Amino acid sequence: MSAPAEPLAAPANRRLGALHSPLRDKVAEEIRAAILSGQFKPGDRLVEDRLAEEFGVSRNPIREAMRTLASEGLIEVTARRGAVVASLSQQEAEELLEVRATLEGANARLAARRRDPAVLAQLEAILARGTEAIADGRVADLPALNDAFHAGLAQAGHNRLLSDLMRTLRDRSAPLFGKR
């Protein structure tokens, strides 16, 4: 009698879920984008039932996405009152910008130390596009270019943890600089 056959293990890149983001992450991305674009404004209530209907999902991924966004500081969840888009007091805004400036400086030092030629070329190209946008009067292009520059700078530092922290801080401070 032969031993029972072991189940075939799919390669890591073919495992169910490896190719797709969890639904909660997709929902969080959509809500985050709506907050950052100004579609949802500070103080707006985020009602689970309405969001579930709008996104065509159950309430569970909405709840999970809200936990993620609350941990990022983009929304505030209160027991029996639900979730609202976070707003910043003057003091919170100042503290946020102080931390962001400190980490941006640390990342710039890492980027200068590591000097990745491909990333530096990418940053130079973004700066050139920004200069062109200003010369052509395309001021509306500047927020996206600013975001791309800071994301590229975070990449240039080659520190994933710092990059993730900076993305969260950029997202939280986005309303201070107007719509993205």
HUQUI-V512526 format. One record per residue. N is the residue number from 1. RES is the residue in one small letter. SS is DSSP state (hx for helix, st for strand, lp for the rest). NEAR is the number of other C-alpha atoms within 12 Angstrom. Layout:
N:RES:SS:NEAR ; N:RES:SS:NEAR
This chain:
1:m:lp:4 ; 2:s:lp:5 ; 3:a:lp:5 ; 4:p:lp:6 ; 5:a:lp:8 ; 6:e:lp:7 ; 7:p:lp:6 ; 8:l:lp:7 ; 9:a:lp:11 ; 10:a:lp:11 ; 11:p:lp:10 ; 12:a:hx:10 ; 13:n:hx:11 ; 14:r:hx:11 ; 15:r:lp:12 ; 16:l:lp:13 ; 17:g:lp:12 ; 18:a:lp:12 ; 19:l:lp:11 ; 20:h:lp:13 ; 21:s:lp:13 ; 22:p:lp:18 ; 23:l:hx:23 ; 24:r:hx:27 ; 25:d:hx:22 ; 26:k:hx:21 ; 27:v:hx:33 ; 28:a:hx:33 ; 29:e:hx:26 ; 30:e:hx:25 ; 31:i:hx:38 ; 32:r:hx:35 ; 33:a:hx:22 ; 34:a:hx:26 ; 35:i:hx:34 ; 36:l:hx:34 ; 37:s:hx:22 ; 38:g:lp:22 ; 39:q:lp:19 ; 40:f:lp:27 ; 41:k:lp:27 ; 42:p:lp:27 ; 43:g:lp:20 ; 44:d:lp:21 ; 45:r:st:24 ; 46:l:st:35 ; 47:v:lp:23 ; 48:e:hx:28 ; 49:d:hx:20 ; 50:r:hx:15 ; 51:l:hx:27 ; 52:a:hx:26 ; 53:e:hx:15 ; 54:e:hx:17 ; 55:f:hx:21 ; 56:g:lp:16 ; 57:v:lp:21 ; 58:s:lp:20 ; 59:r:hx:22 ; 60:n:hx:21 ; 61:p:hx:28 ; 62:i:hx:34 ; 63:r:hx:28 ; 64:e:hx:26 ; 65:a:hx:34 ; 66:m:hx:39 ; 67:r:hx:25 ; 68:t:hx:25 ; 69:l:hx:35 ; 70:a:hx:26 ; 71:s:hx:19 ; 72:e:lp:26 ; 73:g:lp:31 ; 74:l:lp:40 ; 75:i:st:35 ; 76:e:st:26 ; 77:v:st:29 ; 78:t:st:16 ; 79:a:lp:8 ; 80:r:lp:7 ; 81:r:lp:12 ; 82:g:st:21 ; 83:a:st:30 ; 84:v:st:27 ; 85:v:st:33 ; 86:a:lp:34 ; 87:s:lp:25 ; 88:l:lp:24 ; 89:s:lp:14 ; 90:q:hx:12 ; 91:q:hx:11 ; 92:e:hx:17 ; 93:a:hx:22 ; 94:e:hx:15 ; 95:e:hx:17 ; 96:l:hx:27 ; 97:l:hx:25 ; 98:e:hx:16 ; 99:v:hx:22 ; 100:r:hx:28 ; 101:a:hx:19 ; 102:t:hx:18 ; 103:l:hx:29 ; 104:e:hx:32 ; 105:g:hx:20 ; 106:a:hx:23 ; 107:n:hx:32 ; 108:a:hx:30 ; 109:r:hx:19 ; 110:l:hx:23 ; 111:a:hx:28 ; 112:a:hx:20 ; 113:r:hx:15 ; 114:r:hx:20 ; 115:r:lp:20 ; 116:d:lp:20 ; 117:p:hx:14 ; 118:a:hx:16 ; 119:v:hx:25 ; 120:l:hx:24 ; 121:a:hx:17 ; 122:q:hx:22 ; 123:l:hx:29 ; 124:e:hx:19 ; 125:a:hx:18 ; 126:i:hx:27 ; 127:l:hx:25 ; 128:a:hx:18 ; 129:r:hx:23 ; 130:g:hx:26 ; 131:t:hx:19 ; 132:e:hx:17 ; 133:a:hx:20 ; 134:i:hx:17 ; 135:a:hx:13 ; 136:d:lp:13 ; 137:g:lp:12 ; 138:r:lp:16 ; 139:v:hx:17 ; 140:a:hx:16 ; 141:d:hx:23 ; 142:l:hx:27 ; 143:p:hx:25 ; 144:a:hx:25 ; 145:l:hx:28 ; 146:n:hx:26 ; 147:d:hx:28 ; 148:a:hx:26 ; 149:f:hx:30 ; 150:h:hx:34 ; 151:a:hx:32 ; 152:g:hx:32 ; 153:l:hx:40 ; 154:a:hx:39 ; 155:q:hx:32 ; 156:a:hx:32 ; 157:g:lp:31 ; 158:h:lp:25 ; 159:n:lp:23 ; 160:r:hx:17 ; 161:l:hx:15 ; 162:l:hx:28 ; 163:s:hx:28 ; 164:d:hx:22 ; 165:l:hx:25 ; 166:m:hx:36 ; 167:r:hx:29 ; 168:t:hx:28 ; 169:l:hx:33 ; 170:r:hx:35 ; 171:d:hx:36 ; 172:r:hx:37 ; 173:s:hx:35 ; 174:a:hx:35 ; 175:p:hx:30 ; 176:l:hx:24 ; 177:f:hx:20 ; 178:g:lp:18 ; 179:k:lp:23 ; 180:r:lp:27
